[in-house]
Structure formats: C-alpha cells, structure tokens
C-alpha cells in the first residue's frame, strides 16, 4: 500500500446529516487559496504593498504573491517552537511597516501570535491580517478576529481531497462577487487536472503501484504550477459548499489525534538519541494538523531516510523548495530543509506508524 501525504476521503468519511460549518460565518467560497489571494490583491488595491510572511513558507505561494505585485518581507523562524521568531517579527513590523501581515498556522498549529498579542500595538493602522489555515481544518479552529481587517483563508485541497478554499471575513466585510470569475474554461480545466491527480493517487493506494503514485505527483506539480497562473480570481463551484458540509471533520480530527500520539510514542527514542527533532503541539490541536512533522538533525541524512521509507511504500516527504528562496537567511534555509512530514491520513494506521518508526530506528543504527 502506498501511503501518500494526500488526505483522500472515501464515501464513508462523509456525514449523512450535514454540519453547518462554515455556513454561519461570513464566508465566500473560492476555487483555491491563490484565487482568494488574487481577489484580495485586486479588491483591496494591494499591488505594490508590503506583505510580511514567515521564512518557513511555500515558495510557490511567495512567487505568486510577487507575480501579483506584492513586496514580500520575511521574518525568522523560532527553531525550538517551530513558529515565527516573535522578536524578529516585531522588529519587522517596526522597520518595514507592512500593509499585509500573514499569520501562518504551521501545519495547522495555532501561531504564538495569538498567545502573545503585544505585537498588535506595532501594527500599521488598517493593515490587513490574513490567517493562513491552508494546512488546518477550518471547522476545528476557533476563529477570532484580531481586528476589523482580519481575514481567515484555508485550502481544503491540502486537508481533504476536495479542491476549494474559504475566505472568512469579519462582520461588515463583503466580497465584491462581480470581481470573481464564475465562467471560465480554465476553472474547469484546473479542477479536471486536480481530479486526475487525485484519481492516480487513489489507484496508487489501492494497487500499491509506484507508477500511479509517480504520475499523481507529477500531476500535482503541474497543478501547483498552473493554479496561480491567471490574474483573475475564480469562485468555487456551486456544489462545493454542499460537499464540504457533509465531510465528517470530527472523524478526521479523532483519527489524527490518535496518529499524533502513536507517532510521538514510537519516535520518542529516535528523538532522545538526537536523530530527530520533535515539536510540542497542544493536545487539543493534534487533530487539526495536516501532517505529523519532524526535523532530521543531520541534514546529510534526510534524503537517504526519505529514500528508505518511500521504498517501503511510505511517502514521507519535504514540502517546499527552500534552495530557490533567496530572500531568507542561510541559517533559516538550512534548518527548513531538515523538516519532513509523515503520513497523517485516514488510511494511515498504527501498524504503519510502528513500521515507519522501526525502519527509522534501523536507519540510524538503533535497536528496535
């Protein structure tokens, strides 16, 4: 069985009785995270404005920001907490005076910026706050607006096998629907490409054939390349909201919480031996994560470990290409390259985690 980082849902993962989230919220449904971002750039006249983002962030999204006229400034990473470096974040707020501040939930973990809020006094008046929940389950998070200009943005294609995104706005803010494209061949083409990619990964999971896995990941790369290409912003499809409210998010959360505990227990010895760095996640947030993540202490051993685990059918992976991100410090780049993600899907079961841990221990020369 090929276990990928894709959260492919089955019919049994859908509820018969729909949930109401996020319907009661002030929400607009876009095709993707990028489309919602494109809309915000146009509607709020952000081209030429400065946006503050973490150094640990997606290179494709950063490139898309620049393509749409944003000036990107980075803040450093807190390596121990795996969050933004709060001191550097505040320093950037004061020195760069950004017009947009991106609050990133690291793989679904609520940022320290919601705990220590003294930084708000350094925020530029009327600055736009964007909470990036691309790797988080939106219905499982408490959505608190820190200002009248605070938005939440998710990407359900990262957390489930459904391609859509939600822009959640504070009361009183509305989307100019006339500026969002609903009829376009590109909109259908990109959804078809996503369906083909997901179909290949489903076949890989069912058959165990690497051919389908490799093809699915090539289509995934192609999809990511094209999804932010047009300048226009595209709305989600009419049936997306119906599908989304039938997803059993409680089932997803319970399963991921269980997996998080199993991973920590079986990889604890590898961490104590100094081979992997594990990160603390509040117990109540383990079910909101998109991946189980860790860092390989010796960067030279990262790729051989990935090769070993992938050869056994476990698609442990890196997420982003930090070598092409020239605007982050060399120290941040080298640290970010060590971060890897483990399968965290409904198909992943405790025996898989135990086998992954056993292979990892063997790789580092430890007794099983």
C-alpha positions, 0 to 999 in steps of 0.5 A: 500500500502506498501511503501518500501525504494526500488526505483522500476521503472515501464515501464513508468519511462523509456525514449523512446529516450535514454540519453547518460549518462554515455556513454561519460565518461570513464566508465566500467560497473560492476555487483555491487559496491563490484565487482568494489571494488574487481577489484580495490583491485586486479588491483591496488595491494591494499591488505594490504593498508590503506583505510580511510572511514567515521564512518557513513558507511555500515558495510557490505561494511567495512567487505568486504573491510577487507575480501579483505585485506584492513586496514580500518581507520575511521574518525568522523562524523560532527553531525550538517552537517551530513558529515565527521568531516573535522578536524578529517579527516585531522588529519587522513590523517596526522597520518595514511597516507592512500593509499585509501581515500573514499569520501562518498556522504551521501545519495547522498549529495555532501561531504564538501570535495569538498567545502573545498579542503585544505585537498588535500595538506595532501594527500599521493602522488598517493593515490587513491580517490574513490567517493562513489555515491552508494546512488546518481544518477550518471547522476545528479552529476557533476563529477570532478576529484580531481586528476589523481587517482580519481575514481567515483563508484555508485550502481544503485541497491540502486537508481533504481531497476536495479542491476549494478554499474559504475566505472568512471575513469579519462582520461588515466585510463583503466580497465584491462577487462581480470581481470573481470569475464564475465562467471560465474554461480554465476553472474547469480545466484546473479542477479536471487536472486536480481530479486526475491527480487525485484519481492516480493517487487513489489507484496508487493506494489501492494497487500499491503501484509506484507508477500511479503514485509517480504520475499523481505527483507529477500531476500535482506539480503541474497543478501547483504550477498552473493554479496561480497562473491567471490574474483573475480570481475564480469562485468555487463551484456551486456544489462545493459548499454542499460537499464540504458540509457533509465531510465528517471533520470530527472523524478526521480530527479523532483519527489524527489525534490518535496518529499524533500520539502513536507517532510521538510514542514510537519516535520518542527514542529516535528523538532522545538519541538526537536523530530527530527533532520533535515539536510540542503541539497542544493536545487539543490541536493534534487533530487539526494538523495536516501532517505529523512533522519532524526535523532530521538533525543531520541534514546529510541524512534526510534524503537517504531516510526519505529514500528508505521509507518511500521504498517501503511504500511510505511517502514521507516527504519535504514540502517546499523548495527552500534552495530557490528562496533567496530572500531568507537567511542561510541559517533559516534555509538550512534548518527548513530543509531538515523538516519532513512530514509523515503520513497523517491520513485516514488510511494511515494506521498504527501498524504503519506508524510502528513500521515507519518508526522501526525502519527509522530506528534501523536507519540510524543504527538503533535497536528496535 
